[in-house]
Amino acid sequence: MKNKEHIELLGDNHFSSNRETPLRTNDFDKSDTEKAQNIAHYFEMIMKEMG
């Protein structure tokens, strides 16, 4: 693991050489608007559940 000073020095100037991504094959089936609406709905449900 790299030390904190090195990470701070590097900042946003990093390069990921990993070819694998966490994306699923159907990640772009819904529009950003649909995703935002779903997130808002579920967030509301969570907040209601929490009281």
Predicted model as a PDB file, atoms N, CA, C, CB and O in Angstrom, pLDDT in the B-factor column:
MODEL        1                                                                  
ATOM      1  N   MET A   1       0.850  -1.184   0.000  1.00 48.00           N  
ATOM      2  CA  MET A   1       0.000   0.000   0.000  1.00 48.00           C  
ATOM      3  C   MET A   1       0.887   1.236   0.000  1.00 48.00           C  
ATOM      4  CB  MET A   1      -0.962   0.004   1.224  1.00 48.00           C  
ATOM      5  O   MET A   1       1.898   1.294   0.700  1.00 48.00           O  
ATOM      6  N   LYS A   2       0.495   2.210  -0.789  1.00 57.00           N  
ATOM      7  CA  LYS A   2       1.274   3.435  -0.880  1.00 57.00           C  
ATOM      8  C   LYS A   2       1.022   4.301   0.345  1.00 57.00           C  
ATOM      9  CB  LYS A   2       0.931   4.206  -2.168  1.00 57.00           C  
ATOM     10  O   LYS A   2      -0.058   4.277   0.934  1.00 57.00           O  
ATOM     11  N   ASN A   3       2.039   5.064   0.713  1.00 75.00           N  
ATOM     12  CA  ASN A   3       1.864   5.902   1.886  1.00 75.00           C  
ATOM     13  C   ASN A   3       1.031   7.140   1.554  1.00 75.00           C  
ATOM     14  CB  ASN A   3       3.224   6.313   2.450  1.00 75.00           C  
ATOM     15  O   ASN A   3       0.854   7.488   0.386  1.00 75.00           O  
ATOM     16  N   LYS A   4       0.531   7.785   2.577  1.00 76.00           N  
ATOM     17  CA  LYS A   4      -0.395   8.908   2.416  1.00 76.00           C  
ATOM     18  C   LYS A   4       0.249  10.078   1.674  1.00 76.00           C  
ATOM     19  CB  LYS A   4      -0.894   9.374   3.778  1.00 76.00           C  
ATOM     20  O   LYS A   4      -0.410  10.723   0.857  1.00 76.00           O  
ATOM     21  N   GLU A   5       1.527  10.364   1.944  1.00 80.00           N  
ATOM     22  CA  GLU A   5       2.196  11.481   1.274  1.00 80.00           C  
ATOM     23  C   GLU A   5       2.269  11.258  -0.231  1.00 80.00           C  
ATOM     24  CB  GLU A   5       3.603  11.678   1.841  1.00 80.00           C  
ATOM     25  O   GLU A   5       2.076  12.187  -1.015  1.00 80.00           O  
ATOM     26  N   HIS A   6       2.548  10.021  -0.625  1.00 75.00           N  
ATOM     27  CA  HIS A   6       2.606   9.715  -2.051  1.00 75.00           C  
ATOM     28  C   HIS A   6       1.230   9.886  -2.694  1.00 75.00           C  
ATOM     29  CB  HIS A   6       3.125   8.283  -2.272  1.00 75.00           C  
ATOM     30  O   HIS A   6       1.117  10.425  -3.795  1.00 75.00           O  
ATOM     31  N   ILE A   7       0.209   9.435  -2.016  1.00 71.00           N  
ATOM     32  CA  ILE A   7      -1.158   9.556  -2.536  1.00 71.00           C  
ATOM     33  C   ILE A   7      -1.539  11.031  -2.669  1.00 71.00           C  
ATOM     34  CB  ILE A   7      -2.166   8.817  -1.612  1.00 71.00           C  
ATOM     35  O   ILE A   7      -2.125  11.433  -3.674  1.00 71.00           O  
ATOM     36  N   GLU A   8      -1.209  11.835  -1.658  1.00 75.00           N  
ATOM     37  CA  GLU A   8      -1.503  13.274  -1.714  1.00 75.00           C  
ATOM     38  C   GLU A   8      -0.745  13.936  -2.852  1.00 75.00           C  
ATOM     39  CB  GLU A   8      -1.148  13.953  -0.382  1.00 75.00           C  
ATOM     40  O   GLU A   8      -1.301  14.781  -3.553  1.00 75.00           O  
ATOM     41  N   LEU A   9       0.509  13.569  -3.045  1.00 76.00           N  
ATOM     42  CA  LEU A   9       1.317  14.138  -4.115  1.00 76.00           C  
ATOM     43  C   LEU A   9       0.756  13.766  -5.480  1.00 76.00           C  
ATOM     44  CB  LEU A   9       2.763  13.671  -3.995  1.00 76.00           C  
ATOM     45  O   LEU A   9       0.723  14.590  -6.394  1.00 76.00           O  
ATOM     46  N   LEU A  10       0.325  12.543  -5.608  1.00 70.00           N  
ATOM     47  CA  LEU A  10      -0.227  12.064  -6.875  1.00 70.00           C  
ATOM     48  C   LEU A  10      -1.552  12.740  -7.192  1.00 70.00           C  
ATOM     49  CB  LEU A  10      -0.411  10.549  -6.836  1.00 70.00           C  
ATOM     50  O   LEU A  10      -1.815  13.074  -8.347  1.00 70.00           O  
ATOM     51  N   GLY A  11      -2.392  12.946  -6.176  1.00 71.00           N  
ATOM     52  CA  GLY A  11      -3.673  13.629  -6.369  1.00 71.00           C  
ATOM     53  C   GLY A  11      -4.534  12.949  -7.417  1.00 71.00           C  
ATOM     54  O   GLY A  11      -4.708  11.731  -7.399  1.00 71.00           O  
ATOM     55  N   ASP A  12      -5.076  13.752  -8.337  1.00 68.00           N  
ATOM     56  CA  ASP A  12      -5.940  13.228  -9.398  1.00 68.00           C  
ATOM     57  C   ASP A  12      -5.152  12.795 -10.624  1.00 68.00           C  
ATOM     58  CB  ASP A  12      -6.964  14.270  -9.797  1.00 68.00           C  
ATOM     59  O   ASP A  12      -5.747  12.392 -11.624  1.00 68.00           O  
ATOM     60  N   ASN A  13      -3.846  12.867 -10.572  1.00 67.00           N  
ATOM     61  CA  ASN A  13      -3.012  12.518 -11.717  1.00 67.00           C  
ATOM     62  C   ASN A  13      -2.637  11.042 -11.694  1.00 67.00           C  
ATOM     63  CB  ASN A  13      -1.752  13.379 -11.738  1.00 67.00           C  
ATOM     64  O   ASN A  13      -1.462  10.689 -11.804  1.00 67.00           O  
ATOM     65  N   HIS A  14      -3.630  10.193 -11.552  1.00 62.00           N  
ATOM     66  CA  HIS A  14      -3.367   8.762 -11.519  1.00 62.00           C  
ATOM     67  C   HIS A  14      -3.936   8.099 -12.773  1.00 62.00           C  
ATOM     68  CB  HIS A  14      -3.969   8.126 -10.245  1.00 62.00           C  
ATOM     69  O   HIS A  14      -4.788   8.656 -13.465  1.00 62.00           O  
ATOM     70  N   PHE A  15      -3.450   6.924 -13.036  1.00 64.00           N  
ATOM     71  CA  PHE A  15      -3.890   6.174 -14.201  1.00 64.00           C  
ATOM     72  C   PHE A  15      -4.226   4.765 -13.758  1.00 64.00           C  
ATOM     73  CB  PHE A  15      -2.807   6.167 -15.316  1.00 64.00           C  
ATOM     74  O   PHE A  15      -3.417   4.092 -13.120  1.00 64.00           O  
ATOM     75  N   SER A  16      -5.409   4.331 -14.096  1.00 62.00           N  
ATOM     76  CA  SER A  16      -5.804   2.973 -13.762  1.00 62.00           C  
ATOM     77  C   SER A  16      -5.523   2.076 -14.955  1.00 62.00           C  
ATOM     78  CB  SER A  16      -7.299   2.907 -13.357  1.00 62.00           C  
ATOM     79  O   SER A  16      -6.017   2.315 -16.057  1.00 62.00           O  
ATOM     80  N   SER A  17      -4.742   1.065 -14.730  1.00 64.00           N  
ATOM     81  CA  SER A  17      -4.430   0.144 -15.822  1.00 64.00           C  
ATOM     82  C   SER A  17      -5.309  -1.099 -15.779  1.00 64.00           C  
ATOM     83  CB  SER A  17      -2.963  -0.259 -15.768  1.00 64.00           C  
ATOM     84  O   SER A  17      -5.103  -2.033 -16.554  1.00 64.00           O  
ATOM     85  N   ASN A  18      -6.280  -1.116 -14.886  1.00 62.00           N  
ATOM     86  CA  ASN A  18      -7.158  -2.260 -14.767  1.00 62.00           C  
ATOM     87  C   ASN A  18      -8.185  -2.229 -15.898  1.00 62.00           C  
ATOM     88  CB  ASN A  18      -7.854  -2.276 -13.388  1.00 62.00           C  
ATOM     89  O   ASN A  18      -8.895  -1.236 -16.061  1.00 62.00           O  
ATOM     90  N   ARG A  19      -8.267  -3.277 -16.658  1.00 66.00           N  
ATOM     91  CA  ARG A  19      -9.200  -3.322 -17.778  1.00 66.00           C  
ATOM     92  C   ARG A  19     -10.608  -3.710 -17.337  1.00 66.00           C  
ATOM     93  CB  ARG A  19      -8.705  -4.297 -18.828  1.00 66.00           C  
ATOM     94  O   ARG A  19     -11.582  -3.436 -18.038  1.00 66.00           O  
ATOM     95  N   GLU A  20     -10.707  -4.339 -16.190  1.00 70.00           N  
ATOM     96  CA  GLU A  20     -12.008  -4.751 -15.697  1.00 70.00           C  
ATOM     97  C   GLU A  20     -12.701  -3.569 -15.030  1.00 70.00           C  
ATOM     98  CB  GLU A  20     -11.873  -5.931 -14.714  1.00 70.00           C  
ATOM     99  O   GLU A  20     -12.059  -2.749 -14.375  1.00 70.00           O  
ATOM    100  N   THR A  21     -14.009  -3.493 -15.202  1.00 69.00           N  
ATOM    101  CA  THR A  21     -14.778  -2.425 -14.570  1.00 69.00           C  
ATOM    102  C   THR A  21     -15.905  -3.055 -13.764  1.00 69.00           C  
ATOM    103  CB  THR A  21     -15.339  -1.423 -15.630  1.00 69.00           C  
ATOM    104  O   THR A  21     -16.277  -4.201 -14.012  1.00 69.00           O  
ATOM    105  N   PRO A  22     -16.451  -2.317 -12.803  1.00 75.00           N  
ATOM    106  CA  PRO A  22     -17.559  -2.860 -12.026  1.00 75.00           C  
ATOM    107  C   PRO A  22     -18.903  -2.748 -12.746  1.00 75.00           C  
ATOM    108  CB  PRO A  22     -17.639  -2.155 -10.697  1.00 75.00           C  
ATOM    109  O   PRO A  22     -19.935  -3.102 -12.176  1.00 75.00           O  
ATOM    110  N   LEU A  23     -18.905  -2.265 -13.980  1.00 75.00           N  
ATOM    111  CA  LEU A  23     -20.157  -2.110 -14.713  1.00 75.00           C  
ATOM    112  C   LEU A  23     -20.755  -3.457 -15.071  1.00 75.00           C  
ATOM    113  CB  LEU A  23     -19.938  -1.287 -15.974  1.00 75.00           C  
ATOM    114  O   LEU A  23     -20.049  -4.421 -15.370  1.00 75.00           O  
ATOM    115  N   ARG A  24     -22.062  -3.491 -15.032  1.00 79.00           N  
ATOM    116  CA  ARG A  24     -22.776  -4.687 -15.475  1.00 79.00           C  
ATOM    117  C   ARG A  24     -23.161  -4.496 -16.939  1.00 79.00           C  
ATOM    118  CB  ARG A  24     -24.042  -4.960 -14.586  1.00 79.00           C  
ATOM    119  O   ARG A  24     -23.077  -3.388 -17.469  1.00 79.00           O  
ATOM    120  N   THR A  25     -23.576  -5.560 -17.577  1.00 80.00           N  
ATOM    121  CA  THR A  25     -23.919  -5.460 -19.004  1.00 80.00           C  
ATOM    122  C   THR A  25     -25.165  -4.630 -19.242  1.00 80.00           C  
ATOM    123  CB  THR A  25     -24.117  -6.840 -19.593  1.00 80.00           C  
ATOM    124  O   THR A  25     -25.334  -4.083 -20.332  1.00 80.00           O  
ATOM    125  N   ASN A  26     -26.054  -4.519 -18.240  1.00 82.00           N  
ATOM    126  CA  ASN A  26     -27.306  -3.780 -18.439  1.00 82.00           C  
ATOM    127  C   ASN A  26     -27.295  -2.411 -17.741  1.00 82.00           C  
ATOM    128  CB  ASN A  26     -28.481  -4.607 -17.925  1.00 82.00           C  
ATOM    129  O   ASN A  26     -28.359  -1.836 -17.512  1.00 82.00           O  
ATOM    130  N   ASP A  27     -26.133  -1.889 -17.407  1.00 79.00           N  
ATOM    131  CA  ASP A  27     -26.062  -0.620 -16.680  1.00 79.00           C  
ATOM    132  C   ASP A  27     -26.624   0.565 -17.455  1.00 79.00           C  
ATOM    133  CB  ASP A  27     -24.642  -0.335 -16.312  1.00 79.00           C  
ATOM    134  O   ASP A  27     -27.027   1.557 -16.847  1.00 79.00           O  
ATOM    135  N   PHE A  28     -26.660   0.488 -18.761  1.00 83.00           N  
ATOM    136  CA  PHE A  28     -27.118   1.622 -19.551  1.00 83.00           C  
ATOM    137  C   PHE A  28     -28.496   1.393 -20.165  1.00 83.00           C  
ATOM    138  CB  PHE A  28     -26.121   1.920 -20.640  1.00 83.00           C  
ATOM    139  O   PHE A  28     -28.892   2.099 -21.092  1.00 83.00           O  
ATOM    140  N   ASP A  29     -29.223   0.407 -19.647  1.00 89.00           N  
ATOM    141  CA  ASP A  29     -30.572   0.149 -20.141  1.00 89.00           C  
ATOM    142  C   ASP A  29     -31.540   1.250 -19.720  1.00 89.00           C  
ATOM    143  CB  ASP A  29     -31.069  -1.203 -19.639  1.00 89.00           C  
ATOM    144  O   ASP A  29     -32.499   1.539 -20.436  1.00 89.00           O  
ATOM    145  N   LYS A  30     -31.298   1.859 -18.573  1.00 89.00           N  
ATOM    146  CA  LYS A  30     -32.159   2.932 -18.080  1.00 89.00           C  
ATOM    147  C   LYS A  30     -31.468   4.271 -18.306  1.00 89.00           C  
ATOM    148  CB  LYS A  30     -32.496   2.732 -16.574  1.00 89.00           C  
ATOM    149  O   LYS A  30     -30.241   4.370 -18.269  1.00 89.00           O  
ATOM    150  N   SER A  31     -32.276   5.294 -18.538  1.00 91.00           N  
ATOM    151  CA  SER A  31     -31.716   6.633 -18.701  1.00 91.00           C  
ATOM    152  C   SER A  31     -31.305   7.183 -17.334  1.00 91.00           C  
ATOM    153  CB  SER A  31     -32.738   7.582 -19.392  1.00 91.00           C  
ATOM    154  O   SER A  31     -31.709   6.655 -16.298  1.00 91.00           O  
ATOM    155  N   ASP A  32     -30.510   8.234 -17.342  1.00 92.00           N  
ATOM    156  CA  ASP A  32     -30.116   8.869 -16.090  1.00 92.00           C  
ATOM    157  C   ASP A  32     -31.336   9.392 -15.336  1.00 92.00           C  
ATOM    158  CB  ASP A  32     -29.130  10.010 -16.358  1.00 92.00           C  
ATOM    159  O   ASP A  32     -31.367   9.372 -14.106  1.00 92.00           O  
ATOM    160  N   THR A  33     -32.334   9.855 -16.073  1.00 95.00           N  
ATOM    161  CA  THR A  33     -33.566  10.354 -15.449  1.00 95.00           C  
ATOM    162  C   THR A  33     -34.297   9.233 -14.729  1.00 95.00           C  
ATOM    163  CB  THR A  33     -34.488  10.991 -16.502  1.00 95.00           C  
ATOM    164  O   THR A  33     -34.750   9.409 -13.598  1.00 95.00           O  
ATOM    165  N   GLU A  34     -34.414   8.078 -15.381  1.00 95.00           N  
ATOM    166  CA  GLU A  34     -35.058   6.925 -14.747  1.00 95.00           C  
ATOM    167  C   GLU A  34     -34.311   6.488 -13.501  1.00 95.00           C  
ATOM    168  CB  GLU A  34     -35.152   5.762 -15.727  1.00 95.00           C  
ATOM    169  O   GLU A  34     -34.920   6.183 -12.476  1.00 95.00           O  
ATOM    170  N   LYS A  35     -32.992   6.461 -13.593  1.00 93.00           N  
ATOM    171  CA  LYS A  35     -32.187   6.072 -12.443  1.00 93.00           C  
ATOM    172  C   LYS A  35     -32.390   7.047 -11.289  1.00 93.00           C  
ATOM    173  CB  LYS A  35     -30.705   6.001 -12.824  1.00 93.00           C  
ATOM    174  O   LYS A  35     -32.543   6.629 -10.142  1.00 93.00           O  
ATOM    175  N   ALA A  36     -32.393   8.350 -11.589  1.00 96.00           N  
ATOM    176  CA  ALA A  36     -32.580   9.373 -10.553  1.00 96.00           C  
ATOM    177  C   ALA A  36     -33.958   9.245  -9.905  1.00 96.00           C  
ATOM    178  CB  ALA A  36     -32.405  10.784 -11.151  1.00 96.00           C  
ATOM    179  O   ALA A  36     -34.089   9.406  -8.692  1.00 96.00           O  
ATOM    180  N   GLN A  37     -34.982   8.957 -10.704  1.00 97.00           N  
ATOM    181  CA  GLN A  37     -36.328   8.776 -10.156  1.00 97.00           C  
ATOM    182  C   GLN A  37     -36.375   7.562  -9.235  1.00 97.00           C  
ATOM    183  CB  GLN A  37     -37.359   8.622 -11.289  1.00 97.00           C  
ATOM    184  O   GLN A  37     -36.978   7.620  -8.164  1.00 97.00           O  
ATOM    185  N   ASN A  38     -35.749   6.475  -9.638  1.00 96.00           N  
ATOM    186  CA  ASN A  38     -35.712   5.268  -8.796  1.00 96.00           C  
ATOM    187  C   ASN A  38     -34.960   5.532  -7.497  1.00 96.00           C  
ATOM    188  CB  ASN A  38     -35.055   4.097  -9.554  1.00 96.00           C  
ATOM    189  O   ASN A  38     -35.396   5.116  -6.424  1.00 96.00           O  
ATOM    190  N   ILE A  39     -33.849   6.214  -7.598  1.00 97.00           N  
ATOM    191  CA  ILE A  39     -33.066   6.531  -6.402  1.00 97.00           C  
ATOM    192  C   ILE A  39     -33.883   7.398  -5.460  1.00 97.00           C  
ATOM    193  CB  ILE A  39     -31.750   7.241  -6.779  1.00 97.00           C  
ATOM    194  O   ILE A  39     -33.891   7.160  -4.253  1.00 97.00           O  
ATOM    195  N   ALA A  40     -34.574   8.405  -5.997  1.00 98.00           N  
ATOM    196  CA  ALA A  40     -35.400   9.289  -5.168  1.00 98.00           C  
ATOM    197  C   ALA A  40     -36.499   8.489  -4.480  1.00 98.00           C  
ATOM    198  CB  ALA A  40     -36.016  10.423  -6.020  1.00 98.00           C  
ATOM    199  O   ALA A  40     -36.771   8.698  -3.298  1.00 98.00           O  
ATOM    200  N   HIS A  41     -37.127   7.581  -5.206  1.00 98.00           N  
ATOM    201  CA  HIS A  41     -38.199   6.759  -4.635  1.00 98.00           C  
ATOM    202  C   HIS A  41     -37.672   5.909  -3.482  1.00 98.00           C  
ATOM    203  CB  HIS A  41     -38.822   5.856  -5.718  1.00 98.00           C  
ATOM    204  O   HIS A  41     -38.250   5.896  -2.395  1.00 98.00           O  
ATOM    205  N   TYR A  42     -36.581   5.207  -3.725  1.00 97.00           N  
ATOM    206  CA  TYR A  42     -36.039   4.324  -2.689  1.00 97.00           C  
ATOM    207  C   TYR A  42     -35.483   5.111  -1.512  1.00 97.00           C  
ATOM    208  CB  TYR A  42     -34.952   3.432  -3.271  1.00 97.00           C  
ATOM    209  O   TYR A  42     -35.574   4.662  -0.370  1.00 97.00           O  
ATOM    210  N   PHE A  43     -34.908   6.281  -1.777  1.00 97.00           N  
ATOM    211  CA  PHE A  43     -34.427   7.118  -0.684  1.00 97.00           C  
ATOM    212  C   PHE A  43     -35.598   7.553   0.192  1.00 97.00           C  
ATOM    213  CB  PHE A  43     -33.671   8.349  -1.229  1.00 97.00           C  
ATOM    214  O   PHE A  43     -35.500   7.550   1.420  1.00 97.00           O  
ATOM    215  N   GLU A  44     -36.698   7.924  -0.442  1.00 97.00           N  
ATOM    216  CA  GLU A  44     -37.903   8.299   0.314  1.00 97.00           C  
ATOM    217  C   GLU A  44     -38.395   7.135   1.166  1.00 97.00           C  
ATOM    218  CB  GLU A  44     -39.019   8.760  -0.642  1.00 97.00           C  
ATOM    219  O   GLU A  44     -38.769   7.319   2.324  1.00 97.00           O  
ATOM    220  N   MET A  45     -38.394   5.940   0.589  1.00 97.00           N  
ATOM    221  CA  MET A  45     -38.838   4.764   1.334  1.00 97.00           C  
ATOM    222  C   MET A  45     -37.905   4.483   2.523  1.00 97.00           C  
ATOM    223  CB  MET A  45     -38.903   3.535   0.402  1.00 97.00           C  
ATOM    224  O   MET A  45     -38.371   4.139   3.609  1.00 97.00           O  
ATOM    225  N   ILE A  46     -36.624   4.625   2.321  1.00 97.00           N  
ATOM    226  CA  ILE A  46     -35.674   4.407   3.410  1.00 97.00           C  
ATOM    227  C   ILE A  46     -35.904   5.424   4.518  1.00 97.00           C  
ATOM    228  CB  ILE A  46     -34.225   4.491   2.897  1.00 97.00           C  
ATOM    229  O   ILE A  46     -35.921   5.069   5.697  1.00 97.00           O  
ATOM    230  N   MET A  47     -36.082   6.699   4.139  1.00 98.00           N  
ATOM    231  CA  MET A  47     -36.277   7.739   5.146  1.00 98.00           C  
ATOM    232  C   MET A  47     -37.580   7.512   5.913  1.00 98.00           C  
ATOM    233  CB  MET A  47     -36.283   9.130   4.487  1.00 98.00           C  
ATOM    234  O   MET A  47     -37.628   7.729   7.124  1.00 98.00           O  
ATOM    235  N   LYS A  48     -38.621   7.083   5.229  1.00 97.00           N  
ATOM    236  CA  LYS A  48     -39.889   6.791   5.913  1.00 97.00           C  
ATOM    237  C   LYS A  48     -39.710   5.632   6.895  1.00 97.00           C  
ATOM    238  CB  LYS A  48     -41.000   6.456   4.885  1.00 97.00           C  
ATOM    239  O   LYS A  48     -40.230   5.667   8.011  1.00 97.00           O  
ATOM    240  N   GLU A  49     -38.983   4.624   6.475  1.00 97.00           N  
ATOM    241  CA  GLU A  49     -38.744   3.467   7.329  1.00 97.00           C  
ATOM    242  C   GLU A  49     -37.952   3.854   8.578  1.00 97.00           C  
ATOM    243  CB  GLU A  49     -38.002   2.380   6.550  1.00 97.00           C  
ATOM    244  O   GLU A  49     -38.195   3.333   9.667  1.00 97.00           O  
ATOM    245  N   MET A  50     -37.019   4.759   8.409  1.00 96.00           N  
ATOM    246  CA  MET A  50     -36.197   5.193   9.528  1.00 96.00           C  
ATOM    247  C   MET A  50     -36.956   6.146  10.468  1.00 96.00           C  
ATOM    248  CB  MET A  50     -34.935   5.871   9.007  1.00 96.00           C  
ATOM    249  O   MET A  50     -36.539   6.383  11.602  1.00 96.00           O  
ATOM    250  N   GLY A  51     -38.052   6.672   9.982  1.00 93.00           N  
ATOM    251  CA  GLY A  51     -38.879   7.549  10.800  1.00 93.00           C  
ATOM    252  C   GLY A  51     -38.394   8.957  10.720  1.00 93.00           C  
ATOM    253  O   GLY A  51     -38.971   9.846  11.347  1.00 93.00           O  
TER     254      GLY A  51                                                      
ENDMDL                                                                          
END                                                                             
